[in-house]
Amino acid sequence: MICHSNVPFRARALSRVVHPPLTIVTQPLEEIGVQAANVILSRLTGKNTGAAMTVTLSTQIQQGSSVLPLNG
């Protein structure tokens, strides 16, 4: 038998109404918006005219019951 675990991104509302509760990956949406605005503004004002920028932000796992335990 093959079993899969499901860990969606940005499904907080859905995770509250399904059974079993989903394990989800949450993203810092406000910080994503702030960083995106900063990148755009730095381009528009000429402060950054070089290569594309990479911005790395943290994510968190909100554990529900939708993930199977790892067995060795």
N, C-alpha and C positions, 0 to 999 in steps of 0.2 A: 504494500500500500504506500502511495506517495502522499505526503501531507505538506502543505505549504503554509507559511505564516504570512499575514497581511499587515503591513505597517504603512498606512497612507500618510501623506503630508497634508497639513492644513484641513483636517477633518474633525476639528474639535466639536462642532455642533452635532455632527453625525455620530461621533463616539459616545455621546450622551444618550442616544435613543436606540441604539442597537444592542442586541444581546448575543454573544458576550461583548462587554465593552471593548472597543478597539484600542490597541496600542497605537499611538500616533507620534509622528515627529512634528514638533512645533517649531516655528520659525519666528524670529523677532521682527514682525511686520513693521512696526513703527521705526525700528532702527534701519530696516531695509529702505524705507521711504526717505529717512534722513540722509543716509549715505548716497542714495540715488540723486537726491536733490543737490548734495554737495558736489558730486561728480559733474552733474550738468552745469552747475554754477561755475565751477572751476574751468570748464571748457568755454562757457560763454564769456567769461571775463578775461580769458587768455592766460590764466594762471597755470593751466595744464594744457599744453598743446602737443605733448609727446604721444607715446604709444598708449594703447588701451590700459586702463587700470584694473587691477584685481582687488576686490574688497572681500575679505573673508569674515563672516559672522558666525556665531555659534548657534547650534540647534539643541533642542532637548527632546528626550524621549519621555512621553507621558505613558506610563505602563498601564495597559488594560489587561484583558484576558485573551486577546486574539492571537498571541504569539505562542507557538509551541516551545517547550523547553528544549534546549540543546542536549542531546544525549551522546556524549563522547564523540 
